[in-house]
Amino acid sequence: MKYYIIAGEASGDLHASALIAALRKQDAQADIRAWGGDLMAAEGAVLVKHYRDLAFMGFTEVVANLRTILRNITLCKEDISEYNPDVIILVDYPGFNLRIATFAKTRGFKVFYYISPQIWAWKENRVHKIKANVDEMFVILPFERDFYAKYGMDVHFVGHPLLDAVKRISPAFASREDFGKRYGLGPDPIVALLPGSRKQEISRMLPIMLSAARRVSGYQYVIAGAPSQLESYYSNFIGSESVKVISGATYELLFHSHAAMVTSGTATLETALFNIPQVVCYKGGGISYRIARMLVKVKYISLVNLIMDREVVRELIQDELNEKTLVEELKKLCEDNAYRQHLHTEYRALSQKLGGAGAAENTASIMLKKLR
């Protein structure tokens, strides 16, 4: 069978690569053409375009690169028509993929969507485009079933692929001793700092994280460097402090950490799945934050709390994110064993609620059943 898969970001590349492996295992004749990254290519997909050429974020950057984006959409449509796949599988990345879904539906192609855009948080009206143009939706968050049911859509909850990613890569990590030797770390417990990936959020989160770190001694603080940022950028904030930056090894860093300060986003769920006590941090620009609060329709900013539908991990947002409150929470995370144990118990419940391992295999199995 011929599959055309489109993933436009690093996370999509990770999860789509696992899906490709599962499809190949269940369909020996699988012929796969894709937009994605190195991980998808490593699983045997013929790569048309790398996600590095698609990663335009923010209103200004999108406008500045509008011609390139439109050219990519045209190229994708032409390539799909020439390849003539049995199914098009879209992976998150809604700005691009929903346009392709509309095109594909008018041309009579079958359209599957793996990993729903977060339309339950904002741009909820996109659900009508999905309902009109997507044949089968495969969701990874349990509450998404109820969301789509409100619009008369019966979707497939397949489990969260991060459970598989964590399970798959953890055995390959070095020992704590070898990890420390590799990066010049001492024996003190590690507290990971995840200040985000964009310069704007790093400039807001990292100074307050470092300020709290100075107030809680006995630990070594390590920044998870974003692939998109040079280490020299972090040096502007670190100065002469003995804080390390480790890039390209965030999962291994979390695996060996005692606690973490995490900027809101998928990283909060990743941290929880590695069973690391965490505090969630977020501070936006004044006007931008007020606009976002009007547009975003969720009670929490961390996926952990959204999935559990209650505050499992502490969220420090805007004015509440200050040195005093962050120090208090950091001390609890590092030193209060009862609190740490409570978080570990909640994390186990979270994993169970996410449906257990096997998201890619579940998805591939349902997809092939529908196609056959």
N, C-alpha and C positions, 0 to 999 in steps of 0.2 A: 504494500500500500504506500501511496505517496503522501508525505506530510510536509506542510509549509508552516514553520514555527517562527513567531516574531517576539523577541524579548529585547527591550531597549535600555536595560540597566544592568548593573553588576548582580543585583539580587535575582533578577529575572534569568540571567545567564546561569547562576547557580542552580536555581530550581528547575529551569528548563533542561539543563544537562542531566539531572536525575530522571526527569520524565523521558528524555530520549533514551537513556539506558534501559528504562523499564519497557518502553515501546519496542525496542530492539529485542529484548528478552522474550516478549510475547508475540512479536511479529517478525519472523526471520527474514521476510522480504521487505522490511521497512526501508524506504528511500526518503531521506530527510534533507530538506533545503531550509536554510534559516537565516534570520537576522538575529545576531546575538554576540557571543563572545568566545573566548578561548576554551572555556569549559564545555560549551556546546560542540565546538569543533573537535575537541578531544574525544567526544562520544560518537563522532562519525558524521556529524551534520556538515553539509556543504555550506560554508558561510558566504552569504551575499554581501553583507555589510556588518562591520563591527559596531557594537553599541557605543564605542568611544566617539564615533562620528555622528551619534544621535543625541548625545547628552547635553541638551540645552535646557537650563533651569532658570526659572524666574522670568518675569514679564519682559524686562529689558533685554535679556539675552535671547529670548525667543523672537522678539521683534527684530533685533539686529541680524538674526540668522534665518529670517522667514523664507528667503529664497532657497536656501539650502534645505530647509525642512520640506518645503513644497516639492523641490526636486526629488528628495528622498521618497516622498509619498508617491509621486508619479513613477519613479523607478520601481518601487515595490509593486504597484498595481501591474505594471508591464511584465515584471518578472513572474508574478503569480499567474497571469494569463498565459505566458509562454510555458511555464512549468506544468500547469493544469493539475493541481494536487487533488487528492481525494478529500482532504480536509485541511482547513487553515486553523492552526492553534495559536491563539493570542495569549500572551503572558503579561498581565498587568499593563503598564505603560499606556494609559487610556487616551492621552491626547493624540497619539499616532494610531493606536490600534482600533479605536472606535471609528476612525475614518476608513480604515481598511475593512472593518466589519461591514460598514454600509456599502462600500464598493463590492465586496465579496458576495453579499446577499443579492444584490441586483444582478450579478453575473451567474448566480445559481450555485456558488460554492457552499459547501457545508462549513459552518463556523463554530468552533469550540473556543471557550474562553476559560483559561486556567489562571487562578488567582484574580479575584475580583478587584477592580479599582475601589478605593475607599469612598464610594459614593454615599455611604451611610453617614460619613462625617461632613462632606460638603459636595456641592454639585449633584444633589440627589436627582435632579431632573434627567441626568444621564441614564437613569434606569430605563426610561422609555426607548432610548436608542438601543440599549442592550436587548430589551425585550423584542424589539422589532427585527434585530439583525443577527442575534446570536442563537444558535440552535440548542447548545448545551452549555451550561455554566457550572464550573467546578470551583467551589469556594473552600477556603482554608481556615475560616474563623466560624465557630459554631453559631454565633448570633446572626450571621449573614443569611442563614436559611429563613429565619423569621422576617428579616428585612425584605428579601425578595418575595416571600409569600404574600406580603402586603400588596404587591403589585401583580399577583396571580402567576408568579413564576415558581416552578418546582426545580430547585437547583440541587446539585450533588455536593454534600459536605464530605471531603476526602481526607481530612486531617491536615495538620500543618507541616510543610516540608522542612522547616527548621529542626523539627524533632529528628528527622532522618539525617540532616546535615551534621548535627551535633553528635549523633550516635556514630556516624560514619567516620568522622575525622578525629574524634577524641582519642582513640587508641594509638594514633600515629604521633601524638604529642610527646615531646621529650619529658624526662623526669624533671621535677622542680629544680634539682641540683644542676642538671645540664642546661636547662632553660636559663637559670641564673648566670651560669658561666658564659653562655652565648652572648648575653646582653649586659654583662658586667653588673649584675645585681647581687646584693648581699643576702643574708639569711632572714632578714626581717620580713614579716608578712607584707604582701603587696596590696596596695589599694590602687585600683585602676581608675583612671580619669578618661571618660569618653565625652569630649566636649563638642562632638558633632563633626561634620565633614566640610562645611562651607566656612569661608573666612568670617563671614558676618556672625554666624552663631558661635564660632570658636572665640572670637573677640569679646563676646558677651559672657560666655560660660566659663572659659578657662581662668580668667583672673579671679573670679569668686571661688572657683574650685581650689586654686592654688592658695588663696587666702585662708580657706578652711584647713587645708593641709598643713599650713604653718602652725596652726593652733592644736593639732592632734599629733603628738610625737609617738615614736616607737614603731612607725610603719615607713615603708618606702613607697613613694608615689610614682606611678608610671603612666604616661600619657599614651593612649592608643592613637597613633598618628594616622590621619586619613590618607589614602593613596593619592588623592588629588592635591595634597599640600606638601611643600618642602619642609624638612626638619628645621631649617633656618627660620621659618615663620613662627614656629613654636618658641624658638629661642628668644624672640622679642618679648614674650610674656614670662618665660622662666628666669631670664637674667642669670644670676650667679647661683641660683638654688640648685641643689642636687636632685633634680627631677629628671628622670630618663624619658625619652621618646622612643617608642617601638612602633615601627610602621609595617604594615603587611602581615601582622600576626595577632590581630585582635582576639580571635577565638582562643588561641593558645595563652594569651595574656589573661583573659577571663578565667580560663581553666585553672590557672595557678594563683588567682587572686583571692584575697580574704574578704574584700568588699569592693564596692564600686560607686562612683558618682557618675551618673549617666544622663546625657541630654536626651530628651524625649524622642521617640521614634522606634523603629524596629529594634534598635540596640537594647531597649528595655526588655523585650521578649527574649532576645539572645542571652542577655545577662541572667535572666530568670532560668532559662533552660540549662545553663551551666551551674545553676544552683548557688549563685553568688548574691548575697545580701546587697541591696542597692537603694540609693535615693535618686529620684528622678528630678532633673533640673530643667527649667525653661524660663527664659527671659527674652521677650521680643521688643522691638521698637515700640514706643508708646502708641502712636497712631496705627501702625501695622497690627499691633496686638489687639487693639479695640476693634478694628475691622475684622480681624480673624475670629474674634469671639462672637461677632454678629453672624458670621458665615458658617462657622463650624458648629455642628449640632450634636456634640458628644459631651458626656459628663466628665470624662477623664482624658488626659493627654497621653497616657502610657498604654500600650497594648495589653500589658499584664492586667491592669485594672479594668480596661474595657472588656476583656474576655471574661474576667471573674465577676464583673458587674458590681464591684465594690473596691474600696481602696485597700489593696494588699500592700503595695509599696507606696511610700510617702512621696507625694508630688509637691515640689516647691516651685511655685509659679509667680513670675513677676516680682512684686514687692516682697513676697514671702521668701524669695530666694535672696537671702542676705547672709553675711558671715555668721551671725549669731545662730540663726535657725539651721544653717548647713552644718556648723560645728556640732550642734546638739544632736542632729540626726547621724552625723558621721561617727560620733562617739557611741551612739546606740548600736550602729551597724557593726562596729569593730569590737565593742567590749561587753555588750549586753547579750549574754548567751541565750537567755530566754527569748529575747526578740529575734535573734538569729534563727533559733530553732522554730519559732513561729513562722518565719519567712520560708524556711525549708519545707515545712508542712504545707504551706499555701502553694509553693511551687510544685509540689507533687500533685496537688489537686488540679493545678493549672495544666500540667502535662496530660492528666487523665481527661480533662475537659477538651483538650485539643485533639483527642481521638487516637492517640498512640501513634507509633511509627507506621510507615508504609504509605505515605501520601502519594508518592509517584507511582507505586505499583497499583494502588487503588484507582488512581486516575486513568492510568493506561488501560487497566482492565475494563473499566466502564466505557472508555472511549472506543476500544475495539469492539465491545459488545454492540454499541450504538452503530458503529460503522458497518459491521457485518450483518 
